[in-house]
Amino acid sequence: MQLTMGESLLHGVVAVLYLVAAIASLRYLVSNRDRARLLSRVCVWSGWGLQAGLLVWLSVKAGRIPVHGLSEAHLLLLWTLVTIYLAGAKRWRLEMAGPLVLSLVAAGYAGSFLWESGLSYDSPDATGWQGVVLAIHVTTALIGHAFFILAFAIGILYIFQIRQLKSLRPSGLFFRLPALEDLDQLNLRAVVIGLPLMTFSMVLGIYYAAGVQGLEVSEWIWHPSVVSSAFVWIFYTALLSARLSARVRGRKVALMTVLGFIIVILSIAMACVFAPGLGTS
C-alpha cells in the first residue's frame, strides 16, 4: 500500500515525537529531572496515539489490517514495540529502557522511509479466509519479534549494571536501574512470551502456504524468509532451554539476547530482499 504525502508527513511527525521522547527519556535517566520525564511521556503517548490513528485509517482505507507487505508490517512492529513498552513501563519498570527502546523505534521509522522510497515489497492483497490467516500469522510474528527486541534492551541494561558493579564505584544510575535479578527475570519473561507467539506464527505460516495457498513443500520450505524465521525460532528455543535448565544465566543470557537481536534484524533484512514469492513471512 502506497502512502499519500499527507500520510507520510504524519508518519514523519510520529518519528520526530519518538526521537524527542528517546532524548528526553535519556535526559531523565541521567539527571532524574521530572520535566524530562514528563516531556518523554507526552511525546511517546502522542506518537503512539497518532500512529494508532494512522493504522486505523490505513485499515479502513484498505479494508483490511495493514500487514500484507513488509513496509506495513514494519510500521505495525514499531507500534507493537511501543505498546509493550508503555504497558510494562510501570509494572516491569521498563521506563528505564526508554532511551534504547524509543531510539530503536525512531531508527526503525527512518528505515521505513527508505523502504517507501523503493526498497519495500507489498504482497498481493489476500481476501476472505486467506486474509484472516495471513493477518493472524503476521500479527503474532510481529508481537513475538517485539518481545525479542525488548529482551535485547533489557539485556543491554543487564550488561551495563554488571559493568557498573565490577567498577567498584558505581554511578548514581546504577541505583536507579532495576537490580540484576529483576533484569534477569524480565529478560526471561520477554523470551517466554515471545517464543510461543513465534511458534504459533510459524505453524500458521505453514498452514497458510500449504493449506490455504496450496503450495508444494518444495515451493516454500527453502524460501529465505522461511529459513530466516526458522533460524530465529531455533536460536530462541535453544536460549530458553538453556536458561530454564540453568545451564546459562545472567551475563551470558544477556549477551545471547543481544546476539538474538542481531539475528532478528538479519532475518527482517532477508525478508526485505527476498520477500517476493510468499508475501510477508
Buried (B, 14 or more C-beta within 10 A) or exposed (E): BEBEEEBEEBBEBBBBBBBBBBBBBBBBBBEEEEEBBEBBBBBBBBBBEBBBEBBEEBBEEEEBBBBBBBBBBBBBBBBBBBBBBBEBBEEBBBBBBBBBBBBBBBBBBEBBBEBBEEEBBBBEBBEEEEBBBBBBBBBBBBBBBBBBBBBBBBBBBBBBBBEBEEEEEBEEBBEEBBEBEBBBBBBBBBBBBBBBBBBBBBEBBBEBBBEBBEBEEEBBBEBBBBBBBEBBBEBBBEBBEBBEEEEBEBBEBBBBBBBBBEBBBEBBEBBBEBBEBBBBB
